[in-house]
Amino acid sequence: MKTSNYALVLALGMALSACGHLMPKAPAAGTPLAEVTAKLGKPSAVYPEPDGGQVLEYRGQPMGQFQHMARFKADGTLLSYEQVLTTENFARIEPNRWTRDDVLRNFGRPAEVVRSRLEDGEIWSYRYKEKGVWDSLMNVDFNARGTVLRVFNSADPLLDDRFKGL
């Protein structure tokens, strides 16, 4: 290998290694609440769990497409930390069983809320990347009592290039 190529590969490897150190790593399960907040900062919102634990919401990106949730047990230790706006997580929503509180604890605050004509409820929309294919809105339709009626996906007119005339 030429010396110049070797130097380039070495410099690239060092740069990539440095990037890994700059990005915060997910805290490990069992980490105390104080250590998690010291590492990740103040959460955007905190939601109580029915079992006495709590969920901390960390919003990412300007439009919240990469929200992370830190779940804590009642004893104040971390149970899990994950990026929650994924197709797989949205598939867990159970219509006629989940409530607004369940959706908040699992996905955080929505990007948009609009009134629904169905049963005088609301539709909460979450921006996310569906399987890396296109920018989407996952819409959760609630009735007036706050129970999920249905969950449906639509393209996001603000982020999807198909709506920009390109």
DSSP file with accessible surface (Angstrom, degrees, kcal/mol):
  #  RESIDUE AA STRUCTURE BP1 BP2  ACC     N-H-->O    O-->H-N    N-H-->O    O-->H-N    TCO  KAPPA ALPHA  PHI   PSI    X-CA   Y-CA   Z-CA
    1    1 A M              0   0  167      0, 0.0     5,-0.0     0, 0.0     2,-0.0   0.000 360.0 360.0 360.0 136.3    0.0    0.0    0.0
    2    2 A K     >  -     0   0  151      1,-0.1     4,-2.6     4,-0.0     5,-0.2  -0.308 360.0-119.8 -65.0 151.6    1.3    3.4   -0.9
    3    3 A T  H  > S+     0   0  122      1,-0.2     4,-2.6     2,-0.2     5,-0.2   0.899 113.7  52.0 -60.5 -40.1    2.3    5.6    2.0
    4    4 A S  H  > S+     0   0   82      1,-0.2     4,-2.0     2,-0.2    -1,-0.2   0.901 111.6  46.7 -67.0 -38.8   -0.2    8.3    1.0
    5    5 A N  H  > S+     0   0   83      2,-0.2     4,-2.6     1,-0.2     5,-0.2   0.902 112.0  51.0 -67.2 -41.1   -3.0    5.7    0.9
    6    6 A Y  H  X S+     0   0  142     -4,-2.6     4,-2.5     2,-0.2    -2,-0.2   0.927 110.6  48.5 -61.4 -44.2   -2.0    4.3    4.2
    7    7 A A  H  X S+     0   0   53     -4,-2.6     4,-2.6     2,-0.2    -1,-0.2   0.902 111.6  50.5 -63.6 -39.3   -2.0    7.8    5.8
    8    8 A L  H  X S+     0   0  119     -4,-2.0     4,-2.6     2,-0.2    -2,-0.2   0.937 111.9  46.4 -64.8 -45.5   -5.4    8.5    4.4
    9    9 A V  H  X S+     0   0   87     -4,-2.6     4,-2.6     2,-0.2    -2,-0.2   0.922 113.7  49.4 -63.1 -42.8   -6.9    5.2    5.7
   10   10 A L  H  X S+     0   0   87     -4,-2.5     4,-2.3    -5,-0.2    -2,-0.2   0.936 112.0  47.6 -63.1 -44.0   -5.3    5.8    9.1
   11   11 A A  H  X S+     0   0   56     -4,-2.6     4,-2.3     2,-0.2    -2,-0.2   0.911 112.1  49.9 -64.6 -41.3   -6.6    9.4    9.3
   12   12 A L  H  X S+     0   0  107     -4,-2.6     4,-2.6     2,-0.2     5,-0.2   0.927 110.6  50.2 -63.9 -42.4  -10.1    8.2    8.3
   13   13 A G  H  X S+     0   0   40     -4,-2.6     4,-2.2     1,-0.2    -2,-0.2   0.913 111.4  47.9 -62.0 -41.5  -10.1    5.5   10.9
   14   14 A M  H  X S+     0   0  124     -4,-2.3     4,-2.3     2,-0.2    -1,-0.2   0.903 111.2  51.0 -67.3 -39.2   -9.0    7.9   13.6
   15   15 A A  H  X S+     0   0   53     -4,-2.3     4,-2.0     2,-0.2    -2,-0.2   0.925 111.4  47.2 -64.7 -44.1  -11.7   10.4   12.5
   16   16 A L  H  X S+     0   0  113     -4,-2.6     4,-1.5     1,-0.2    -1,-0.2   0.894 111.1  52.0 -65.4 -37.4  -14.4    7.8   12.7
   17   17 A S  H  X S+     0   0   68     -4,-2.2     4,-1.1    -5,-0.2    -2,-0.2   0.911 108.4  50.9 -63.9 -40.8  -13.2    6.6   16.0
   18   18 A A  H  X S+     0   0   50     -4,-2.3     4,-1.3     1,-0.2     3,-0.4   0.886 105.1  57.0 -65.3 -37.4  -13.3   10.2   17.4
   19   19 A C  H  X S+     0   0   67     -4,-2.0     4,-1.5     1,-0.2     3,-0.3   0.882 101.5  56.8 -61.3 -38.0  -16.9   10.5   16.2
   20   20 A G  H  < S+     0   0   37     -4,-1.5    -1,-0.2     1,-0.2    -2,-0.2   0.842 106.5  49.3 -62.7 -31.6  -17.9    7.5   18.2
   21   21 A H  H  < S+     0   0  140     -4,-1.1    -1,-0.2    -3,-0.4    -2,-0.2   0.764 107.5  54.7 -78.7 -24.6  -16.6    9.2   21.3
   22   22 A L  H  < S+     0   0  146     -4,-1.3    -2,-0.2    -3,-0.3    -1,-0.2   0.793  92.6  80.0 -78.9 -29.9  -18.5   12.4   20.7
   23   23 A M  S  < S-     0   0  131     -4,-1.5     2,-0.1     1,-0.1     0, 0.0  -0.642  90.1-114.7 -81.1 132.4  -21.9   10.8   20.3
   24   24 A P        -     0   0  100      0, 0.0     2,-0.3     0, 0.0    -2,-0.1  -0.433  28.9-137.0 -67.2 136.8  -23.6   10.0   23.6
   25   25 A K        -     0   0  130     -2,-0.1     3,-0.1    -4,-0.1    -4,-0.0  -0.655  27.9 -95.2 -91.3 151.2  -24.1    6.4   24.2
   26   26 A A        -     0   0   63     -2,-0.3    -1,-0.1     1,-0.1     2,-0.0  -0.406  45.7-110.8 -63.1 135.1  -27.3    4.9   25.6
   27   27 A P        -     0   0   14      0, 0.0     2,-0.1     0, 0.0    54,-0.1  -0.371  36.3-107.3 -66.5 150.0  -27.0    4.5   29.3
   28   28 A A    >   -     0   0   67      1,-0.1     3,-1.7    -3,-0.1    50,-0.2  -0.444  38.2 -91.9 -77.8 150.2  -27.0    0.9   30.5
   29   29 A A  T 3  S+     0   0   80      1,-0.2    50,-0.2    -2,-0.1    -1,-0.1  -0.301 113.6  35.5 -57.4 141.7  -29.9   -0.8   32.3
   30   30 A G  T 3  S+     0   0   41     48,-3.1    -1,-0.2     1,-0.3    49,-0.1   0.299  80.8 140.4  93.9  -8.3  -29.7   -0.4   36.0
   31   31 A T    <   -     0   0   25     -3,-1.7    47,-2.4    47,-0.1    -1,-0.3  -0.459  58.1-110.0 -67.5 134.9  -28.2    3.1   35.9
   32   32 A P  B  >  -A   77   0A  55      0, 0.0     4,-2.0     0, 0.0     3,-0.5  -0.317  23.0-114.2 -65.9 151.5  -29.6    5.4   38.6
   33   33 A L  H  > S+     0   0   49     43,-2.1     4,-2.6     1,-0.2     5,-0.3   0.876 114.4  56.0 -52.1 -45.0  -31.9    8.3   37.5
   34   34 A A  H  > S+     0   0   72      1,-0.2     4,-1.9     2,-0.2    -1,-0.2   0.898 108.5  47.4 -60.6 -39.1  -29.4   11.0   38.7
   35   35 A E  H  > S+     0   0  120     -3,-0.5     4,-2.0     2,-0.2    -1,-0.2   0.885 111.1  51.4 -69.5 -38.5  -26.6    9.5   36.5
   36   36 A V  H  X S+     0   0    0     -4,-2.0     4,-3.3     2,-0.2     5,-0.4   0.944 112.5  44.6 -64.7 -46.5  -28.9    9.3   33.4
   37   37 A T  H  X S+     0   0   47     -4,-2.6     4,-1.9     1,-0.2    -1,-0.2   0.850 111.3  54.4 -69.2 -29.6  -30.1   12.9   33.7
   38   38 A A  H  < S+     0   0   85     -4,-1.9    -1,-0.2    -5,-0.3    -2,-0.2   0.894 116.8  38.2 -66.9 -36.5  -26.5   14.0   34.3
   39   39 A K  H  < S+     0   0  107     -4,-2.0    -2,-0.2    -5,-0.1    -3,-0.2   0.908 129.1  29.0 -79.8 -44.3  -25.5   12.3   31.1
   40   40 A L  H  < S-     0   0   38     -4,-3.3    -3,-0.2     1,-0.2    -2,-0.2   0.618 102.4-133.1 -96.2 -16.0  -28.5   13.0   28.9
   41   41 A G     <  -     0   0   31     -4,-1.9    -1,-0.2    -5,-0.4    -2,-0.1  -0.329  51.2 -20.2  91.9-175.6  -29.6   16.4   30.4
   42   42 A K  S    S-     0   0  191     -2,-0.1     2,-0.0    -4,-0.1    -4,-0.0  -0.473  72.1-122.4 -70.2 131.3  -33.0   17.6   31.4
   43   43 A P        -     0   0   24      0, 0.0    15,-0.2     0, 0.0     3,-0.1  -0.326   9.2-127.5 -72.4 158.5  -35.9   15.6   29.7
   44   44 A S  S    S-     0   0   60     13,-2.8     2,-0.3     1,-0.2    14,-0.2   0.806  89.4  -5.9 -72.1 -31.7  -38.5   17.3   27.6
   45   45 A A  E     -B   57   0B  21     12,-1.0    12,-3.0     2,-0.0     2,-0.4  -0.980  60.9-142.8-158.8 158.4  -41.3   15.7   29.6
   46   46 A V  E     -B   56   0B  73     -2,-0.3    10,-0.2    10,-0.2    59,-0.0  -0.998  14.7-168.1-130.2 131.9  -41.8   13.2   32.4
   47   47 A Y  E     -B   55   0B  25      8,-2.9     8,-2.9    -2,-0.4     2,-0.2  -0.974  19.8-127.3-121.9 132.1  -44.7   10.7   32.6
   48   48 A P  E     -B   54   0B 100      0, 0.0     6,-0.3     0, 0.0    57,-0.1  -0.520  19.4-138.2 -76.7 143.0  -45.6    8.6   35.6
   49   49 A E    >   -     0   0   43      4,-2.7     3,-1.8    -2,-0.2    22,-0.0  -0.743  19.2-121.0 -93.9 149.1  -46.0    4.8   35.1
   50   50 A P  T 3  S+     0   0  107      0, 0.0    -1,-0.1     0, 0.0     4,-0.0   0.812 112.0  58.3 -59.8 -27.3  -48.9    3.0   36.8
   51   51 A D  T 3  S-     0   0  117      1,-0.1    23,-0.2    -3,-0.0     3,-0.1   0.363 127.3 -94.7 -86.2   6.6  -46.4    0.8   38.7
   52   52 A G  S <  S+     0   0   55     -3,-1.8    -1,-0.1     1,-0.3    21,-0.0   0.292  93.0 110.3 100.1 -11.1  -44.7    3.8   40.3
   53   53 A G        -     0   0    6     -5,-0.1    -4,-2.7    22,-0.1     2,-0.3  -0.048  56.2-136.1 -79.3-169.4  -41.9    4.1   37.8
   54   54 A Q  E     -BC  48  72B  60     18,-1.3    18,-3.2    -6,-0.3     2,-0.4  -0.984   3.7-138.1-150.1 160.6  -41.6    7.0   35.3
   55   55 A V  E     -BC  47  71B   0     -8,-2.9    -8,-2.9    -2,-0.3     2,-0.5  -0.987  13.9-154.6-122.7 128.7  -40.7    7.6   31.7
   56   56 A L  E     -BC  46  70B   4     14,-2.7    14,-2.6    -2,-0.4     2,-0.5  -0.893  11.0-145.8-104.2 129.6  -38.5   10.5   30.6
   57   57 A E  E     -BC  45  69B   0    -12,-3.0   -13,-2.8    -2,-0.5   -12,-1.0  -0.836  13.0-172.9 -97.9 129.0  -39.0   11.9   27.1
   58   58 A Y  E     - C   0  68B  23     10,-3.1    10,-3.1    -2,-0.5     2,-0.3  -0.962  14.6-151.6-120.6 109.1  -36.0   13.1   25.1
   59   59 A R        -     0   0   78     -2,-0.5     2,-0.3     8,-0.2     8,-0.2  -0.628  10.8-161.7 -82.9 138.8  -37.0   14.8   21.9
   60   60 A G        +     0   0   21     -2,-0.3     6,-0.9     4,-0.1     4,-0.4  -0.872  50.1  13.1-119.8 152.5  -34.5   14.7   19.0
   61   61 A Q  S >  S-     0   0  121     -2,-0.3     3,-1.2     3,-0.2     5,-0.1   0.346  94.3 -79.6  65.7 158.8  -34.3   16.9   15.9
   62   62 A P  T 3  S+     0   0  127      0, 0.0    -1,-0.2     0, 0.0    -3,-0.0   0.832 132.5  38.9 -61.4 -31.6  -36.3   20.1   15.4
   63   63 A M  T 3  S-     0   0   58     -3,-0.0    64,-0.3    -4,-0.0    -2,-0.2   0.299 113.1-112.8-105.3   9.3  -39.5   18.2   14.5
   64   64 A G    X   +     0   0    2     -3,-1.2     3,-0.8    -4,-0.4    -3,-0.2   0.695  65.8 144.3  75.4  21.1  -39.1   15.4   17.0
   65   65 A Q  T 3  S+     0   0   28      1,-0.3    64,-0.3    -5,-0.1    -4,-0.1   0.707  72.1  46.3 -66.8 -16.5  -38.6   12.5   14.5
   66   66 A F  T 3  S+     0   0   80     -6,-0.9    -1,-0.3    62,-0.1     2,-0.2  -0.352  75.8 168.7-124.1  54.4  -36.1   10.8   16.8
   67   67 A Q    <   -     0   0    2     -3,-0.8    17,-2.4    -8,-0.2    18,-0.7  -0.448  15.7-160.2 -69.9 137.1  -37.7   10.8   20.2
   68   68 A H  E     -CD  58  83B  51    -10,-3.1   -10,-3.1    15,-0.3     2,-0.4  -0.910   1.3-155.5-115.8 146.7  -36.1    8.6   22.9
   69   69 A M  E     -CD  57  82B   0     13,-2.4    13,-1.9    -2,-0.4     2,-0.6  -0.983   3.2-157.1-124.7 132.2  -37.7    7.4   26.0
   70   70 A A  E     -CD  56  81B   0    -14,-2.6   -14,-2.7    -2,-0.4     2,-0.5  -0.949  14.5-156.9-107.0 116.8  -35.9    6.4   29.2
   71   71 A R  E     -CD  55  80B  25      9,-2.9     8,-3.8    -2,-0.6     9,-1.4  -0.852   8.7-166.4 -99.4 129.3  -38.0    4.0   31.4
   72   72 A F  E     -CD  54  78B   4    -18,-3.2   -18,-1.3    -2,-0.5     6,-0.2  -0.900  16.0-128.5-117.2 142.7  -37.3    3.8   35.1
   73   73 A K    >   -     0   0   97      4,-2.7     3,-2.1    -2,-0.4   -19,-0.1  -0.287  40.2 -96.5 -73.7 170.7  -38.5    1.3   37.6
   74   74 A A  T 3  S+     0   0   71      1,-0.3    -1,-0.1   -23,-0.2   -22,-0.0   0.801 124.5  62.2 -61.6 -26.9  -40.1    2.5   40.9
   75   75 A D  T 3  S-     0   0  111      2,-0.1    -1,-0.3     1,-0.1   -22,-0.1   0.471 119.6-108.1 -80.8   0.7  -36.7    2.2   42.6
   76   76 A G  S <  S+     0   0   21     -3,-2.1   -43,-2.1     1,-0.3     2,-0.3   0.615  76.5 128.8  86.9  13.5  -35.2    4.8   40.3
   77   77 A T  B     -A   32   0A  31    -45,-0.2    -4,-2.7   -44,-0.1    -1,-0.3  -0.788  66.0 -99.5-103.4 149.1  -33.0    2.6   38.1
   78   78 A L  E     +D   72   0B   2    -47,-2.4   -48,-3.1    -2,-0.3    -6,-0.3  -0.432  33.7 178.6 -68.9 128.9  -33.1    2.6   34.3
   79   79 A L  E     -     0   0B  96     -8,-3.8     2,-0.3     1,-0.4    -7,-0.2   0.833  67.2 -18.6 -92.6 -47.4  -35.1   -0.2   32.8
   80   80 A S  E     -D   71   0B  38     -9,-1.4    -9,-2.9   -52,-0.1    -1,-0.4  -0.994  45.4-157.9-158.5 158.3  -34.6    0.8   29.1
   81   81 A Y  E     +D   70   0B  53     -2,-0.3     2,-0.3   -11,-0.2   -11,-0.2  -0.969  33.4 151.9-140.2 118.4  -33.6    3.6   26.8
   82   82 A E  E     -D   69   0B  65    -13,-1.9   -13,-2.4    -2,-0.4     2,-0.6  -0.994  52.7-106.3-149.5 156.8  -34.7    3.5   23.2
   83   83 A Q  E     -D   68   0B  51     -2,-0.3   -15,-0.3   -15,-0.2   -16,-0.1  -0.742  39.7-170.2 -77.4 121.2  -35.7    5.5   20.1
   84   84 A V        +     0   0    0    -17,-2.4     2,-2.0    -2,-0.6    -1,-0.1   0.691  56.9  88.4 -99.0 -18.4  -39.4    5.0   20.1
   85   85 A L        +     0   0    4    -18,-0.7    44,-0.4   -20,-0.1     2,-0.3  -0.503  62.4 126.0 -86.8  77.8  -40.7    6.3   16.8
   86   86 A T  S  > S-     0   0   37     -2,-2.0     4,-2.4     1,-0.1     5,-0.2  -0.917  71.3-117.1-130.0 157.0  -40.4    3.1   14.8
   87   87 A T  H  > S+     0   0   35     -2,-0.3     4,-1.6    42,-0.3    -1,-0.1   0.904 116.0  53.3 -57.8 -40.9  -42.8    1.1   12.7
   88   88 A E  H  4 S+     0   0  105      1,-0.2     4,-0.5     2,-0.2    -1,-0.2   0.900 109.4  47.2 -64.8 -42.2  -42.4   -1.9   15.0
   89   89 A N  H >4 S+     0   0   17      1,-0.2     3,-1.3     2,-0.2     4,-0.3   0.905 109.3  53.1 -67.7 -40.5  -43.3    0.2   18.1
   90   90 A F  H >< S+     0   0    5     -4,-2.4     3,-1.5     1,-0.3    -1,-0.2   0.852  99.8  64.2 -62.9 -30.0  -46.4    1.8   16.5
   91   91 A A  T 3< S+     0   0   83     -4,-1.6    -1,-0.3     1,-0.3    -2,-0.2   0.724  91.1  66.7 -66.4 -18.3  -47.6   -1.7   15.7
   92   92 A R  T <  S+     0   0   97     -3,-1.3    -1,-0.3    -4,-0.5    -2,-0.2   0.650  72.9 111.0 -75.9 -16.9  -47.9   -2.4   19.4
   93   93 A I    <   -     0   0   11     -3,-1.5    58,-0.1    -4,-0.3    -3,-0.0  -0.416  59.5-150.5 -62.6 130.9  -50.7    0.2   19.8
   94   94 A E    >>  -     0   0   80     -2,-0.1     4,-2.6    56,-0.1     3,-1.8  -0.887   9.3-137.4-108.9 104.7  -54.0   -1.7   20.6
   95   95 A P  T 34 S+     0   0   57      0, 0.0    54,-0.2     0, 0.0     4,-0.1  -0.247  89.4  19.7 -56.6 147.9  -57.1    0.1   19.4
   96   96 A N  T 34 S+     0   0  121     52,-3.3    53,-0.1     2,-0.2     3,-0.1   0.424 127.3  55.1  69.1   0.7  -60.0    0.1   21.9
   97   97 A R  T <4 S+     0   0  178     -3,-1.8     2,-0.2    51,-0.1    -1,-0.1   0.626  87.9  75.5-123.4 -43.1  -57.5   -0.6   24.8
   98   98 A W     <  -     0   0   28     -4,-2.6    50,-2.7    50,-0.1    -2,-0.2  -0.488  61.8-161.0 -76.7 148.4  -54.8    2.1   24.7
   99   99 A T  B  >  -E  147   0C  50     48,-0.2     4,-2.1    -2,-0.2    48,-0.2  -0.634  39.1 -91.2-116.0 178.1  -55.6    5.6   26.0
  100  100 A R  H  > S+     0   0   66     46,-1.3     4,-2.7     1,-0.2     5,-0.2   0.890 127.2  54.3 -56.9 -41.6  -53.9    8.9   25.6
  101  101 A D  H  > S+     0   0  101      1,-0.2     4,-2.5     2,-0.2    -1,-0.2   0.895 106.4  51.1 -61.7 -40.2  -51.8    8.2   28.7
  102  102 A D  H  > S+     0   0   36      2,-0.2     4,-1.4     1,-0.2    -1,-0.2   0.924 111.7  47.2 -61.8 -43.3  -50.6    4.9   27.2
  103  103 A V  H  X>S+     0   0    0     -4,-2.1     4,-2.7     1,-0.2     5,-0.6   0.927 111.9  50.4 -66.2 -42.9  -49.6    6.7   23.9
  104  104 A L  H  X5S+     0   0   33     -4,-2.7     4,-2.0     1,-0.2    -2,-0.2   0.928 110.9  48.6 -59.8 -45.4  -47.8    9.5   25.8
  105  105 A R  H  <5S+     0   0   32     -4,-2.5    -1,-0.2     1,-0.2    -2,-0.2   0.782 120.0  38.3 -67.2 -25.8  -45.8    7.0   27.9
  106  106 A N  H  <5S+     0   0   24     -4,-1.4    -2,-0.2    -3,-0.2    -1,-0.2   0.753 135.6  12.4 -96.9 -26.6  -44.8    5.0   24.9
  107  107 A F  H  <5S-     0   0    0     -4,-2.7    -3,-0.2     1,-0.2    -2,-0.2   0.475  91.3-135.5-129.9  -9.5  -44.2    7.7   22.2
  108  108 A G     << -     0   0    0     -4,-2.0    -1,-0.2    -5,-0.6    -2,-0.1  -0.285  57.7 -15.8  79.8-168.4  -44.1   11.1   24.0
  109  109 A R  S    S-     0   0   97      1,-0.1     2,-0.0    -4,-0.1   -64,-0.0  -0.430  74.2-117.1 -72.9 143.0  -45.8   14.2   22.8
  110  110 A P        -     0   0   22      0, 0.0    16,-0.2     0, 0.0     3,-0.1  -0.323  11.2-125.9 -75.6 162.8  -47.0   14.3   19.1
  111  111 A A  S    S+     0   0   33     14,-2.0     2,-0.3     1,-0.2    15,-0.2   0.842  94.0  13.2 -73.2 -34.2  -45.7   16.6   16.5
  112  112 A E  E     -F  125   0D  72     13,-1.6    13,-2.8     2,-0.0     2,-0.4  -0.994  60.0-162.3-144.3 149.7  -49.3   17.7   15.7
  113  113 A V  E     +F  124   0D  72     -2,-0.3     2,-0.3    11,-0.2    11,-0.2  -0.999  17.4 172.3-132.1 127.7  -52.7   17.5   17.2
  114  114 A V  E     -F  123   0D  74      9,-2.2     9,-2.9    -2,-0.4     2,-0.2  -0.946  37.0-100.6-131.4 156.0  -55.9   18.1   15.2
  115  115 A R  E     -F  122   0D 148     -2,-0.3     2,-0.4     7,-0.2     7,-0.3  -0.521  35.4-142.1 -72.1 141.2  -59.6   17.6   15.9
  116  116 A S        -     0   0   10      5,-2.6     5,-0.3    -2,-0.2     4,-0.1  -0.844  10.0-147.4-105.2 141.7  -61.2   14.5   14.5
  117  117 A R  S >  S+     0   0  250     -2,-0.4     2,-0.6     3,-0.2     3,-0.5   0.682  78.0  93.1 -78.7 -16.7  -64.6   14.4   13.0
  118  118 A L  G >  S-     0   0   89      1,-0.2     3,-1.4    24,-0.1    -2,-0.1  -0.664 113.9 -23.5 -79.8 119.9  -65.0   10.9   14.2
  119  119 A E  G 3  S-     0   0  108     -2,-0.6    25,-1.1     1,-0.3    -1,-0.2   0.759 108.8 -78.6  53.8  26.7  -66.6   10.7   17.6
  120  120 A D  G <  S+     0   0  106     -3,-0.5    -1,-0.3    23,-0.1    -3,-0.2   0.882  97.1 129.6  54.3  44.0  -65.5   14.3   18.4
  121  121 A G    <   -     0   0    0     -3,-1.4    -5,-2.6    -5,-0.3     2,-0.3  -0.061  53.5-100.3-107.2-152.3  -62.0   13.1   19.2
  122  122 A E  E     -FG 115 142D  45     20,-0.8    20,-3.4    -7,-0.3     2,-0.5  -0.940  12.4-141.2-134.0 157.4  -58.4   14.1   18.3
  123  123 A I  E     -FG 114 141D  25     -9,-2.9    -9,-2.2    -2,-0.3     2,-0.5  -0.992  14.9-159.9-120.8 122.6  -55.7   12.8   15.9
  124  124 A W  E     -FG 113 140D  18     16,-2.6    16,-2.9    -2,-0.5     2,-0.4  -0.891   9.3-158.3 -99.6 131.8  -52.1   12.9   17.2
  125  125 A S  E     -FG 112 139D   7    -13,-2.8   -14,-2.0    -2,-0.5   -13,-1.6  -0.937   6.0-165.2-117.2 132.9  -49.5   12.7   14.5
  126  126 A Y  E     - G   0 138D   1     12,-2.4    12,-2.6    -2,-0.4     2,-0.4  -0.962  16.1-137.2-115.6 128.1  -45.9   11.6   15.0
  127  127 A R  E     + G   0 137D  11     -2,-0.4     2,-0.3   -64,-0.3    10,-0.2  -0.706  41.9 140.3 -83.7 133.6  -43.2   12.3   12.4
  128  128 A Y  E     - G   0 136D   2      8,-2.1     8,-3.1    -2,-0.4     2,-0.7  -0.969  55.0 -99.0-162.2 170.2  -40.8    9.5   11.7
  129  129 A K  E     - G   0 135D  95    -44,-0.4     2,-0.9   -64,-0.3     3,-0.3  -0.892  35.8-138.7-100.0 113.2  -39.0    7.6    8.9
  130  130 A E  E >> S- G   0 134D  45      4,-2.0     3,-3.1    -2,-0.7     4,-0.8  -0.652  75.9 -38.5 -79.1 107.8  -40.9    4.5    7.9
  131  131 A K  T 34 S-     0   0  132     -2,-0.9    -1,-0.3     1,-0.3   -45,-0.0   0.770 107.4 -70.1  49.5  28.0  -38.3    1.8    7.4
  132  132 A G  T 34 S+     0   0   56     -3,-0.3    -1,-0.3     2,-0.2     3,-0.1   0.586 117.4 106.7  71.7   7.9  -36.0    4.4    5.9
  133  133 A V  T <4 S-     0   0   97     -3,-3.1     2,-0.3     1,-0.3    -2,-0.1   0.941  85.3 -17.8 -86.7 -53.6  -38.3    4.7    2.8
  134  134 A W  E  < S-G  130   0D  84     -4,-0.8    -4,-2.0    26,-0.1     2,-0.4  -0.983  71.1 -90.7-150.4 161.9  -40.0    8.0    3.2
  135  135 A D  E     -G  129   0D  33     -2,-0.3    21,-1.8    -6,-0.2     2,-0.3  -0.640  57.2-179.9 -76.4 127.6  -40.8   10.6    5.8
  136  136 A S  E     -GH 128 155D   0     -8,-3.1    -8,-2.1    -2,-0.4     2,-0.5  -0.795  32.4-133.2-128.4 164.9  -44.2    9.7    7.3
  137  137 A L  E     -GH 127 154D  12     17,-3.4    17,-2.4    -2,-0.3     2,-0.6  -0.988  15.8-154.4-114.6 126.5  -46.8   10.7    9.8
  138  138 A M  E     -GH 126 153D  15    -12,-2.6   -12,-2.4    -2,-0.5     2,-0.5  -0.932  19.6-156.4 -97.3 122.9  -48.1    8.0   12.1
  139  139 A N  E     -GH 125 152D   8     13,-3.3    13,-2.4    -2,-0.6     2,-0.6  -0.879  12.2-163.8-108.5 130.1  -51.6    9.1   13.1
  140  140 A V  E     -GH 124 151D   0    -16,-2.9   -16,-2.6    -2,-0.5     2,-0.5  -0.963  11.7-154.5-114.5 115.5  -53.3    7.9   16.3
  141  141 A D  E     -GH 123 150D   0      9,-2.8     8,-4.0    -2,-0.6     9,-1.2  -0.815  12.6-169.3 -96.7 121.3  -57.1    8.6   16.2
  142  142 A F  E     -GH 122 148D   0    -20,-3.4   -20,-0.8    -2,-0.5     6,-0.2  -0.839  15.3-133.0-108.1 149.3  -58.7    9.0   19.6
  143  143 A N    >   -     0   0    1      4,-2.3     3,-1.8    -2,-0.3   -21,-0.2  -0.299  43.7 -88.2 -85.6-179.8  -62.4    9.1   20.5
  144  144 A A  T 3  S+     0   0   58    -25,-1.1   -24,-0.1     1,-0.3    -1,-0.1   0.772 128.3  57.7 -63.1 -26.0  -63.8   11.8   22.9
  145  145 A R  T 3  S-     0   0  182      2,-0.1    -1,-0.3     1,-0.0   -24,-0.0   0.522 119.5-108.8 -80.9  -7.6  -63.1    9.5   25.9
  146  146 A G  S <  S+     0   0    3     -3,-1.8   -46,-1.3     1,-0.3     2,-0.4   0.670  73.4 135.8  90.0  16.8  -59.4    9.3   25.0
  147  147 A T  B     -E   99   0C  28    -48,-0.2    -4,-2.3   -47,-0.1    -1,-0.3  -0.790  62.6-104.7 -98.3 142.1  -59.3    5.7   23.8
  148  148 A V  E     +H  142   0D   0    -50,-2.7   -52,-3.3    -2,-0.4    -6,-0.3  -0.458  34.8 179.2 -66.5 126.9  -57.5    4.8   20.5
  149  149 A L  E     -     0   0D  37     -8,-4.0     2,-0.3     1,-0.4    -7,-0.2   0.840  64.0 -21.5 -90.5 -47.4  -59.9    4.2   17.7
  150  150 A R  E     -H  141   0D 110     -9,-1.2    -9,-2.8   -55,-0.1     2,-0.4  -0.981  50.2-137.9-159.4 162.8  -57.4    3.4   14.9
  151  151 A V  E     +H  140   0D  45     -2,-0.3     2,-0.3   -11,-0.2   -11,-0.2  -0.998  29.9 168.7-129.1 129.4  -53.7    3.9   13.9
  152  152 A F  E     -H  139   0D  60    -13,-2.4   -13,-3.3    -2,-0.4     2,-0.3  -0.992  25.8-130.9-145.7 154.6  -52.8    4.8   10.3
  153  153 A N  E     +H  138   0D  51     -2,-0.3     2,-0.3   -15,-0.2   -15,-0.2  -0.778  25.0 170.9-105.6 144.3  -49.9    6.0    8.3
  154  154 A S  E     -H  137   0D  43    -17,-2.4   -17,-3.4    -2,-0.3     2,-0.1  -0.982  39.8 -95.0-145.5 156.7  -49.7    8.9    5.9
  155  155 A A  E     -H  136   0D  25     -2,-0.3   -19,-0.2   -19,-0.2     3,-0.1  -0.422  41.5-118.4 -68.7 147.0  -47.0   10.7    4.0
  156  156 A D     >  -     0   0    0    -21,-1.8     4,-2.8     1,-0.1     3,-0.4  -0.793  17.0-158.9 -91.1 113.6  -45.8   13.8    5.7
  157  157 A P  T  4 S+     0   0   73      0, 0.0    -1,-0.1     0, 0.0     6,-0.1   0.750  90.2  53.0 -67.2 -19.8  -46.4   16.9    3.5
  158  158 A L  T  4 S+     0   0   97      1,-0.1    -2,-0.0    -3,-0.1    -3,-0.0   0.828 124.3  20.9 -81.8 -32.0  -43.7   18.9    5.3
  159  159 A L  T  4 S+     0   0   32     -3,-0.4     2,-0.4   -24,-0.1   -24,-0.1   0.696  98.1  93.6-110.7 -24.1  -40.9   16.5    5.0
  160  160 A D    ><  -     0   0    8     -4,-2.8     3,-1.8     1,-0.2     4,-0.2  -0.610  63.8-146.3 -80.1 124.5  -41.7   14.2    2.1
  161  161 A D  G > >S+     0   0   93     -2,-0.4     3,-1.7     1,-0.3     5,-0.9   0.715  91.7  76.3 -62.7 -21.2  -40.2   15.4   -1.2
  162  162 A R  G 3 5S+     0   0  148      1,-0.3     3,-0.4     2,-0.1    -1,-0.3   0.753  95.7  49.8 -62.4 -21.0  -43.2   14.0   -3.1
  163  163 A F  G < 5S+     0   0  116     -3,-1.8    -1,-0.3    -7,-0.2    -2,-0.2   0.432  97.4  70.0 -95.7   0.6  -45.2   17.1   -1.9
  164  164 A K  T < 5S-     0   0  105     -3,-1.7    -1,-0.2    -4,-0.2    -2,-0.1   0.295 106.1-114.1-103.4   7.8  -42.5   19.6   -2.9
  165  165 A G  T   5       0   0   78     -3,-0.4    -3,-0.1     1,-0.2    -2,-0.1   0.755 360.0 360.0  69.7  24.2  -43.0   19.4   -6.7
  166  166 A L      <       0   0  164     -5,-0.9    -1,-0.2     0, 0.0    -2,-0.1  -0.602 360.0 360.0 -88.0 360.0  -39.5   17.9   -7.2
